[in-house]
Amino acid sequence: MSRNWLTPLLVAALLLLPVLYVGSYAALVTPSSVHVVSQSPPDDGSCTFMVVESANYRIGGWCVGQFYWPLEQIDRKLFPERWSVGTLAK
């Protein structure tokens, strides 16, 4: 029995893997997102905030950051304005 069908299938699968990797990165990345929680307001009427964590991905935490690290470095070099947090107004 000939296995000529196996080679194109393997080639297609190998070509599809990078597309899935980049596509899943694009779907999960949220550059410079910071989760902020407000603390109880002080008596003087001002509002204070506490930064809880900086999350660059919608799900996964540290593991996802390690998995997508190479693409994140490329993304940071190509689109630095997306990754700059900026300053908070006083």
SULDA-V398858 format. One line per field, one symbol per residue. ss: DSSP state (~ for helix, > for strand, _ for the rest). phi: phi as a letter, one per 20 degrees, with the letter a starting at -180 (. if undefined). psi: psi as a letter, one per 20 degrees, with the letter a starting at -180 (. if undefined). A space follows every 10 residues. Layout:
# SULDA-V398858
ss->???
phi->???
psi->???
This chain:
# SULDA-V398858
ss->___~~~~~~~ ~~~~~~~~~~ ~~~~~~~~>> >>>>>>>>__ ________>> >>>>>>>___ _~~~~~~_~~ ~~~~~~~~_~ ~~~_______
phi->.edfffffff ffffffgfff fffffffefc glecedceef fffeneddcc feaedecfco mffffffegf ffffffffcf ffeefndefe
psi->pqkhhhghgg ggghhhghgh ghghghhhpn pkpppppprp prijirpqqp pgqpoiqhrh cgghhhgjgg hhggghhhmh hhiphaqqq.
